[in-house]
């Protein structure tokens, strides 16, 4: 009997914890068209002389949320991003439960971003000032333990700044 009560309480705790994490961290806007989001980000980035980085994933992805938290707490990484990129969270919904329209959006998104989902999530897509995909970054190469490696993440961002790509090496 004690075992059942403890197991029941643990189950309730885990469900509540997972629900709280999902509800409190809504980085990805599930209601907007991701293709339009990307187009708007490219227009803004071009006007500012920046590139776009699409962090593709979803609120369903713990590693996506973990990465966003990681970069927000590192001032060196945050500065490189702010100075060089229009950084957006692009929602990808791989489930059929979203309906036909969402499935078509998901398919078009993968076509637009060079089938970036083949790397898992999150995946980072670097777009130049014209909106062309210039790099796909598998996030697993940036991981360390249950988090990310600051040096690797910083190197990734610095390697894909407009200055690094268009001349001059800022590494």
Number of C-alpha atoms within 10 A of each C-alpha: 6 7 8 9 10 11 12 11 12 12 12 12 12 11 12 12 12 12 11 11 15 16 10 9 13 13 17 21 15 16 8 11 15 22 18 10 16 23 14 11 23 24 17 17 23 17 10 14 15 24 29 31 29 24 24 25 25 23 22 16 12 15 20 22 20 14 18 15 13 17 18 12 10 12 10 12 19 15 13 14 21 11 13 21 29 23 18 17 22 27 25 26 19 14 10 11 9 13 9 10 10 20 17 11 16 22 15 14 22 16 12 15 23 15 13 21 20 10 14 12 20 28 22 25 22 25 25 24 21 13 19 16 16 14 16 19 16 18 19 14 12 18 16 11 6 8 13 19 15 17 10 14 19 19 15 15 19 20 15 23 24 20 15 14 14 10 9 9 13 13 12
